[in-house]
Amino acid sequence: MMTDILMMAADVAANTTLLDADLLKQTKEIAQASNLNGSFTLGMAGAGAGIGVGLVGLGAAQAVGRNPGAFGNILVISSIGMALAEAIAIYALVLAFQGR
């Protein structure tokens, strides 16, 4: 993704008269040398999923502490919330394997 953005910036720069050829050449070299290939995507999604699961667990523990009789309902709702938070990490894993 980062490589695509830098390549688009280089193409836009080629169509403008404000930038000289040396700057255009450097931009293309940076685009070709960037090697993030999904690592950043996976890291950010993993961190987000971890924070989301932690917040769901915190809320569930607080809710059971306030109303122990609703444990079954809280468990079901919190399990669904955790599954949705983990789905984001799985999507990021797929994108990372695709190299985006």
C-alpha positions as a printed Julia matrix, in Angstrom:
100×3 Matrix{Float64}:
   0.0     0.0     0.0
   2.8     2.39    0.89
   4.56    1.53   -2.35
   1.39    2.25   -4.33
   0.98    5.64   -2.67
   4.57    6.62   -3.35
   4.32    5.48   -6.95
   1.16    7.55   -7.43
   2.92   10.55   -5.9
   5.79   10.05   -8.31
   3.39    9.92  -11.27
   1.66   13.1   -10.13
   5.04   14.76   -9.67
   5.96   13.82  -13.22
   2.98   15.79  -14.51
   3.81   18.98  -12.62
   6.37   21.56  -13.58
   7.2    22.57  -10.02
   9.38   19.54   -9.25
  12.69   18.87  -10.93
  13.81   15.54  -12.38
  16.14   14.77   -9.46
  13.32   14.91   -6.92
  11.17   12.73   -9.16
  13.95   10.17   -9.41
  14.4    10.12   -5.61
  10.66    9.65   -5.06
  10.59    6.64   -7.38
  13.63    5.12   -5.66
  11.96    5.47   -2.26
   8.81    3.83   -3.61
  10.77    0.89   -4.96
  12.87    0.54   -1.8
   9.96    0.62    0.66
   9.45   -2.83    2.1
   6.53   -2.59    4.51
   4.48   -5.26    2.68
   1.69   -5.62    5.23
   3.75   -5.68    8.41
   2.43   -2.3     9.47
  -1.14   -3.29    8.61
  -0.93   -6.47   10.63
   0.7    -4.75   13.59
  -1.88   -1.98   13.81
  -4.82   -4.36   13.41
  -3.37   -6.73   16.0
  -2.95   -3.88   18.47
  -6.49   -2.69   17.79
  -7.92   -6.16   18.22
  -6.01   -6.63   21.47
  -7.3    -3.35   22.84
 -10.85   -4.21   21.71
 -10.84   -7.63   23.34
  -9.42   -6.14   26.52
 -12.15   -3.51   26.68
 -14.86   -6.1    26.06
 -13.44   -8.29   28.86
 -13.25   -5.29   31.18
 -16.86   -4.36   30.49
 -18.04   -7.93   30.97
 -16.2    -8.29   34.28
 -17.66   -5.0    35.54
 -21.16   -5.97   34.42
 -21.0    -9.35   36.18
 -19.7    -7.6    39.29
 -22.71   -5.29   39.29
 -25.3    -7.94   38.42
 -24.15  -11.55   38.98
 -27.54  -12.92   37.96
 -27.05  -11.75   34.35
 -23.87  -13.79   33.88
 -25.27  -15.94   31.04
 -26.48  -13.0    28.96
 -23.28  -11.04   29.56
 -21.16  -14.03   28.55
 -23.0   -14.41   25.23
 -22.81  -10.71   24.37
 -19.16  -10.41   25.36
 -18.24  -13.5    23.33
 -19.83  -11.97   20.24
 -18.01   -8.68   20.9
 -14.67  -10.44   21.24
 -15.26  -12.4    18.04
 -15.99   -9.19   16.13
 -12.83   -7.57   17.51
 -10.73  -10.57   16.49
 -12.26  -10.55   12.99
 -10.41   -7.29   12.3
  -7.1    -9.0    13.08
  -8.0   -11.87   10.75
  -8.79   -9.41    7.93
  -5.42   -7.75    8.5
  -3.69  -11.13    8.41
  -5.24  -11.81    5.01
  -4.09   -8.4     3.77
  -0.59   -9.0     5.12
  -0.32  -12.28    3.23
  -1.4   -10.45    0.08
   1.43   -7.95    0.63
  -0.68   -4.83    1.11
